[in-house]
Amino acid sequence: MSYLKPLATKVVTKHINIWDPMQLIEMGAPPDEYEEEVEKVVNTILENEDEIQLAESIVESFKYTFGRELDFNKTLIIAKNIWKELYE
């Protein structure tokens, strides 16, 4: 995992920030606003067997931090983009 972590962090951060699911960056928050959620997702990347599990990890991470459940279908699109960039 250690060799994959820097790349995974970069890829997950890019996709989460572009998506900006809580609209925090849009409201002026710094680019590292989702750093905690990104770290949680990155730590589960190798445990995930596919994009669906990755999407579930993202939903869980944001629900834990913000107390709000993300739309699973939108999250799955982001998870597929992350998965594709990391594994294909």
Secondary structure, 3 states (H helix, E strand, C coil): CCCCHHHHHHHHHHHHHHHCCCCCCCCCCCCCCCHHHHHHHHHHHHHCCCHHHHHHHHHHHHHHHHCCCCCHHHHHHHHHHHHHHHHC
